Amino acid sequence: MVSGSAPRSSVLGFYLHVPFCVQRCHYCSFNTAPLEAGQMDPYLRALHGELDVLGGLSWAGDVTIATVFLGGGTPSLLEPEALAAILDDLRARWRLADGAEVTVECNPESVTRERLARYRAAGVTRVSLGVQALDDTVLKTLGRRHDARGARAAFDAAREAGYDDVSVDVMYGLPGLAVDAWVSDVERVLAWDPDHVSAYALTLDGGSPWGAGGVENLPAEDDVVAQYWALTRAAAARGFEHYEISNYARPGHRARHNLGYWRAGEYLAAGPGACGFVGDVRYGNIKPLTRWRAAVDAGTLPVETSERLTPRQRLAERLILGLRTSDGVPAAWLAERTASEPALARRIDEWERAGHLVADGARVRLMESGFILSDALFVDLL
Amino acid sequence: MSLARNRNFSIVAHIDHGKSTLADRLLALTGTMDAKKAVDQVLDSMDLERERGITIKAHTVRLLYRAKDGHEYTLNLIDTPGHVDFSYEVSRALAACEGAVLIVDAAQGIEAQTLANFYLASDAGLTIIPVINKIDLPAADVDGTREQIHDTLDLDGTEALAISAKHGTGVPEVLEAIVARIPPPSGDADAPLKALVFDSFYDSYQGVVIYVRLKDGHVRPGTKILLMSNGRTYDVAQVGVFSPDMRPVAELSAGQVGYITAAIKRVADAKVGDTITEAARPTAEPFPGYRDAKPMVFAGLYPIEDTDYEALRDALEKLRLNDPAFSYEPETSLALGYGFRCGFLGMLHMEIVQERLEREFNLSLIVTAPSVQYRVLTTAGEVLDIDNPSRLPTPDRIEQMEEPYVHSSVYVPTEFMTAIYKLAQEKRGEHKSLEYIGKRVHIRFDFPLSEIVVDFYDKLKSISKGYASFDYDFADFRASELVKLDILLNGDPVDALSTIVHRDKAYERGKALVEKLRGVIPRQLYEVAIQAAIGSRVIARETVKAMGKNVTAKCYGGDITRKRKLLEKQKEGKKRMKQVGRVEVPQEAFLTVLKT
């Protein structure tokens, strides 16, 4: 299904998955693998192999890659040479747009100024730093391997390496995280003067150690809500735009790759468990490392699941993803969706009356008070 | 054809005392079907039930048995439903027999339904063969059970057969006893046809298949028959026996058990208990005891999606084809829109109907709190039957209200007596009598039906560690101090959540109800006030706070599909919500009223 589907757009994103982690964080349910000796080289060989298969698709020469995102796992476990080889391989097979955004997710303990500088020399333009928290006790609870001092050092290293697009990931709603402690964490992080902040409320996922085994000491819902508002206020005071439910950026520093997701744009994917979207087809790669490798070695696309979206699903996705952003969606899209369901139109009126949603003629968007309730609306929009 | 080697019998027992196990053994032992096939047979009919939306059980089976005297006997085993909701149906099935095997569990002893079944069988004049089952159990007390049979049932305990249906021990002796002790049917094959309808089901090819026991006369294809309760006549298409599948025969005659088809369209036209006779030469008098099955419990059934109304009506019509004991008529609710008021024999019956509607017809339903039928005398002198609380006239128009009462029997080991009396008091029970039977007591109470329809049996079981047993039948209507308890969401009464309760319990119930509702109504965009009120007086209030947070933070690595699937799952759950005004009320909310 994937190989038979051609992209609608000529400009695509590219997601590369690096599954390795030194250890799994307690909240994480993503596709990761422990980094064991001798695993990295076969992985890299297979990744190049997958790029080879993808690059051989008939339309590969017609598209331009505008953004690249190396996610994980822990992509910063890649040696600079390995990262450079991947990006070189990419450039050899696709046209990379001028000024393409190339992001690497980094864990603070695995980066140094030198490593980041060499990443930059290889073509990386943006660093996303997994700080998560600044309280060392909380960091330990999360299963993170860095402390607050290490996080700050990593941030400074990125700046010293010359990056002018540095994003910091933080989490709230964490076990043992009091509202005032969060407020001071936020102030400290913002004082570093990052270009972008991603802030995720802890979600207990079945696939994570906490989701499976449970976790104590979670803050009350009201406290989580208070933490959300503390961040939105502090970020606004510092001139950040709250441009997506969980993302804040200084003007001109929005994450372009992620904006592609939210605009229901297309993207290619490589690596175990990586997800792509081409034409009307959303697909996911085989997750277990060895099976993924075997599929690539056999010269096939290592796709495990794929689904061709119906026009109705496409519309729902465009609404749900678009409403995650402060740009919202064209009012016409929403009108198309509500045309067949008057009850839904009434629900949306309620959201508007409650002040969670604004319709200003051409576009419809959620307010910050709507962001934090958004799933309740998205369920109806499906 | 001689009837001397025919025996018509039934097996009756308290639930779980081993009725089906014994029936399977008898089938296997007489070669009617082997044990493996017996299991398959049951499974097959359940499939059929699903496919055709009809109820087919092994209602009656013809066994051929060569007795020790060397003769071959035809034994008709007539199965009976096993639940108090269906005691009328049981009584009609027993009326088709000359004898009954009464099973008593050797470890449990006599229970309420042992006794209820015993009385039904004995009222029908049947020869009763007591059988003590499960003698293989370590806790089996055969001698004690013999004593109980003697003391409680006034039967000769020494004549009870001790068996283990599970292992087959003593089962051949049961067959011998059926032949030796139960009299052959008597009847006059030359007299006008007189046949008792003891069950029926709808088959989409043949129409209604009627289970009959012929008392007098004979019937064959072509006979013009008359159903005496409604005066309808039909031409018989086929007659036959169950062995165990339907097998056509040339004729059924006095004393025999079998089936008749006559292109009858609705089960309601051939009701259990009716008498079939010849149109040309009717019998002088029908079987006594016929009555219309009367619904005891009423509830509103509403589609969650308004657009499913037509589908629900069609489904109810189909179900009713095969189940005349169930009634329905259209009603409207301000909160729920268009639906149906349905009457059921009891809660089990209601659950069966609801489950079949949801499973076989793929409908999502809201079932409102069940209600009994109240009798209201208005100030204007009218008598109204009220089975829907929202139809209750305003208090100023009510002269007097009456509610249905039942006579009930509770059997329980003496150690649980105190707990039983406490429960009875909570449920407004009136104590009638107390009798000691060995280590157990038999207590009779009269209860308002409304107090026992819902969860009484479960409570009884739990406070007695499962040892108490219970049986009841309708007594009469009695004057009672009743009020309508309304539930308001954000100030608007939700008619479907209204209940009629005794004045003394209204406050406590209102409080419990709003607390429970607070737990099941999810947080919404707005705060939701839940109030309980009698008339304009609010007696309890709880608040569901506005939703604080409902957000998925992150779409990891562009895995949009996963996010969408999570939302789809939530949406699936939301399909069971009904929009009542501005409030989304889940199906459980209506169940809460039922369970509080």
Chai-1 contact restraints between the chains, C-beta under 6 A:
chainA,res_idxA,chainB,res_idxB,connection_type,confidence,min_distance_angstrom,max_distance_angstrom,comment,restraint_id
A,Y15,B,G557,contact,1.0,0.0,6.0,A-B,restraint_1
A,Y15,B,G558,contact,1.0,0.0,6.0,A-B,restraint_2
A,F30,B,Y556,contact,1.0,0.0,6.0,A-B,restraint_3
A,G71,B,G557,contact,1.0,0.0,6.0,A-B,restraint_4
A,Y200,B,A553,contact,1.0,0.0,6.0,A-B,restraint_5
A,Y200,B,K554,contact,1.0,0.0,6.0,A-B,restraint_6
A,A201,B,A553,contact,1.0,0.0,6.0,A-B,restraint_7
A,T203,B,A553,contact,1.0,0.0,6.0,A-B,restraint_8
A,E221,B,G548,contact,1.0,0.0,6.0,A-B,restraint_9
A,E221,B,K549,contact,1.0,0.0,6.0,A-B,restraint_10
A,V224,B,K549,contact,1.0,0.0,6.0,A-B,restraint_11
A,V225,B,G548,contact,1.0,0.0,6.0,A-B,restraint_12
A,V225,B,K549,contact,1.0,0.0,6.0,A-B,restraint_13
A,S246,B,A553,contact,1.0,0.0,6.0,A-B,restraint_14
A,Y261,B,G558,contact,1.0,0.0,6.0,A-B,restraint_15
A,C275,B,G558,contact,1.0,0.0,6.0,A-B,restraint_16
A,C275,B,D559,contact,1.0,0.0,6.0,A-B,restraint_17
A,R282,B,T561,contact,1.0,0.0,6.0,A-B,restraint_18
A,E350,B,L525,contact,1.0,0.0,6.0,A-B,restraint_19
A,A354,B,L525,contact,1.0,0.0,6.0,A-B,restraint_20
A,I372,B,K549,contact,1.0,0.0,6.0,A-B,restraint_21
A,I372,B,V551,contact,1.0,0.0,6.0,A-B,restraint_22
A,L373,B,M547,contact,1.0,0.0,6.0,A-B,restraint_23
A,L373,B,N550,contact,1.0,0.0,6.0,A-B,restraint_24
A,S374,B,V551,contact,1.0,0.0,6.0,A-B,restraint_25
A,D375,B,N550,contact,1.0,0.0,6.0,A-B,restraint_26
A,D375,B,V551,contact,1.0,0.0,6.0,A-B,restraint_27
A,D375,B,T552,contact,1.0,0.0,6.0,A-B,restraint_28
A,A376,B,N550,contact,1.0,0.0,6.0,A-B,restraint_29
A,F378,B,L567,contact,1.0,0.0,6.0,A-B,restraint_30
A,V379,B,L567,contact,1.0,0.0,6.0,A-B,restraint_31
A,V379,B,Q570,contact,1.0,0.0,6.0,A-B,restraint_32
A,V379,B,K571,contact,1.0,0.0,6.0,A-B,restraint_33
A,L382,B,L567,contact,1.0,0.0,6.0,A-B,restraint_34
A,L382,B,K571,contact,1.0,0.0,6.0,A-B,restraint_35
